[in-house]
Amino acid sequence: MNETVHSRRRDGQTTPEPKVARTNDPERTMANIMEVAMAEFAEKGLAGARIDEIAAATRTSKRMIYYYFGSKEGLYLAVLEESYRRMREIEGQQHLQDLEPEAALRRLVEFTYDHHHSHENYIRLVMSENMNRGQFLEQSRSIQELNVPAISSIRQLYERGVSDGVFRPGLDPIDIHASISALSFFNVSNRHTFGLIFKRDMTSPEALAARRASVTEMIVRFMRA
């Protein structure tokens, strides 16, 4: 199905704008909208993003986007949820339970560091939602459920390590998660300002590898018995 939109010229006549092609594959259309919207919201935030630009880039219409997602805010929330879902899905594929506790911890930290480095849009979206004080994420019905497995995985890993005498007792799994996230997050969120201030290229392969090793070692030593 095609949708023809008319615009009004200065002489009062209307001229048809380019037709927008609609597909009979709603899931593919929604996925395409989500990909473009993810980049748009990551780059400009909720306030600066424009539905018109998302529609143009996906060869859909504003009407179709609103049909699928309800509103600009609805699309933004869907993008946030999908970003977290992808992160947790990949995280769940690390098979930490198959490794010895310290090896599993190292894999988790390295995975988190690598994921954040290669998914800058994810970091930008999280930063944007923090600027919004989490008000949209608070509305999510699924975000809490998405993060339960992450904390459960860390708790199981930590308890195995304590039982084996590898990790010291008395630590909180959520605090462990926060420490891993913070050290990995900073390397993306602050790399431009940090690099400029200290005249260091934070994006070079050497700098990335050195920082990855440091972050991993800090977490391991913090938890080691």
C-alpha positions in Angstrom: 0.0 0.0 0.0 1.2 3.5 -0.8 0.4 6.7 1.0 0.4 9.9 -0.9 0.8 13.1 1.1 -0.1 16.5 -0.4 1.7 19.8 0.4 0.3 23.3 -0.4 2.2 25.6 -2.7 2.3 29.4 -2.4 -0.3 29.7 -5.1 -2.8 27.7 -3.1 -2.6 24.6 -5.2 -1.5 21.2 -3.7 1.2 19.0 -5.1 1.8 15.4 -4.1 4.9 14.6 -2.1 6.8 11.4 -2.8 4.8 8.3 -2.0 5.8 6.3 1.0 5.9 2.6 0.4 4.3 0.4 3.0 5.2 -3.2 3.4 3.1 -6.1 4.5 5.7 -7.1 7.1 4.9 -5.2 10.3 7.7 -6.8 12.3 10.3 -5.9 9.7 8.9 -2.3 9.5 9.0 -1.9 13.3 12.5 -3.3 13.5 13.7 -0.9 10.9 12.0 2.0 12.7 13.7 0.9 15.9 17.2 0.8 14.4 16.9 4.3 13.0 15.2 5.7 16.1 18.0 4.2 18.3 20.6 6.2 16.4 18.4 9.3 16.4 17.7 9.3 20.1 21.2 8.4 21.0 22.6 11.3 19.0 20.0 13.9 19.9 18.2 12.7 23.0 14.5 12.6 23.4 14.0 16.4 23.1 16.2 16.8 20.0 15.1 13.7 18.0 12.5 14.3 15.2 9.9 11.8 14.2 9.9 13.4 10.7 13.6 12.4 10.3 13.0 8.9 11.5 10.0 8.5 9.1 12.1 9.8 6.2 15.0 7.5 6.9 12.8 4.5 7.2 10.6 5.4 4.2 7.5 5.2 6.4 5.2 7.9 7.7 4.7 9.7 11.0 1.2 8.1 11.1 2.7 4.6 10.8 5.2 5.3 13.6 2.5 6.5 15.9 0.3 3.5 14.9 3.0 1.1 16.1 4.4 3.0 19.0 1.7 5.4 20.1 3.8 8.6 20.4 7.4 9.9 20.2 7.8 9.0 23.9 6.4 5.5 23.2 9.0 5.0 20.5 11.7 6.3 22.8 10.7 3.9 25.6 10.6 1.0 23.2 14.2 1.9 22.0 15.4 2.0 25.7 13.8 -1.4 26.4 15.3 -3.0 23.3 18.8 -1.6 24.1 18.7 -3.2 27.5 17.2 -6.4 26.2 20.0 -6.8 23.6 22.6 -6.2 26.3 21.2 -8.8 28.7 20.6 -11.3 25.9 24.3 -11.2 24.9 25.3 -11.2 28.5 23.4 -14.3 29.1 25.3 -16.1 26.3 28.6 -15.9 28.3 28.0 -19.3 30.0 29.6 -18.0 33.3 28.3 -21.0 35.1 30.7 -23.2 33.1 33.8 -21.4 34.3 35.7 -21.3 37.6 34.5 -18.3 39.7 37.5 -16.0 39.0 37.6 -16.9 35.3 33.9 -16.3 35.1 34.3 -12.9 36.8 37.1 -11.9 34.3 34.9 -12.9 31.4 32.0 -10.9 32.7 34.1 -7.8 33.2 35.7 -8.1 29.8 32.4 -8.7 28.1 30.9 -5.6 29.8 33.9 -3.5 28.8 33.8 -4.8 25.2 30.1 -4.4 24.9 30.1 -0.8 26.0 33.0 0.1 23.8 31.3 -1.3 20.7 27.8 0.0 21.5 28.2 3.7 22.0 24.5 4.3 21.2 23.6 2.2 24.2 25.8 4.4 26.4 24.3 7.6 24.9 20.8 6.3 25.5 21.5 5.5 29.1 23.1 9.0 29.6 20.0 10.6 27.9 17.6 8.7 30.2 19.6 9.8 33.2 19.2 13.4 32.1 15.5 12.6 32.1 15.9 11.3 35.7 14.7 7.9 34.6 11.1 9.1 34.2 10.5 7.1 31.0 12.3 3.9 32.1 10.2 4.0 35.3 7.2 3.5 33.0 8.6 0.3 31.6 6.8 -3.0 32.3 9.7 -5.1 31.3 12.9 -3.3 32.3 12.9 -4.8 35.9 12.4 -8.3 34.5 15.2 -7.8 32.0 17.7 -7.0 34.7 16.8 -9.8 37.2 18.9 -12.4 35.4 22.0 -10.1 35.3 21.9 -9.8 39.1 21.0 -13.4 39.6 24.0 -14.4 37.5 26.4 -12.3 39.5 24.9 -13.6 42.8 25.5 -17.2 41.8 29.0 -16.5 40.5 29.9 -14.6 43.7 28.4 -17.3 46.0 30.3 -20.0 44.2 33.5 -17.9 44.7 32.9 -17.4 48.4 32.1 -21.1 48.8 35.4 -22.0 47.1 37.3 -19.5 49.2 38.2 -17.4 46.1 36.1 -14.3 46.9 35.8 -12.5 50.2 32.4 -12.6 51.9 30.2 -9.6 52.6 29.8 -8.1 49.2 26.5 -7.1 47.5 25.8 -8.5 44.0 24.1 -5.2 43.0 27.2 -3.2 44.2 29.4 -5.6 42.2 27.3 -5.0 39.1 27.4 -1.2 39.7 31.2 -1.3 40.0 31.7 -3.3 36.8 29.2 -1.0 35.0 30.7 2.2 36.2 34.3 1.3 35.2 33.2 0.1 31.8 30.7 3.0 31.2 33.2 5.8 31.9 35.5 4.7 29.1 32.8 5.5 26.6 30.9 8.3 28.2 33.9 10.4 29.2 36.6 9.4 26.7 36.4 12.6 24.6 36.7 15.0 27.5 39.2 12.8 29.4 41.4 12.4 26.3 41.4 16.1 25.6 42.2 17.1 29.2 45.1 14.7 29.6 46.2 14.7 25.9 45.8 11.0 25.6 44.1 9.0 22.8 41.6 6.9 24.7 40.5 5.2 21.5 43.8 3.7 20.3 44.0 -0.1 20.4 46.8 0.1 23.0 44.9 2.4 25.3 41.7 0.3 25.0 43.6 -2.9 25.8 45.5 -1.4 28.7 42.3 0.1 30.2 40.4 -3.2 29.7 43.1 -5.1 31.6 43.2 -2.5 34.4 39.4 -2.5 34.9 39.3 -6.3 35.0 42.2 -6.5 37.5 40.6 -3.9 39.7 37.4 -5.8 40.0 39.1 -9.2 40.5 41.4 -7.8 43.3 38.5 -6.0 44.9 36.6 -9.3 45.2 39.4 -11.7 45.8 39.7 -13.3 49.2 
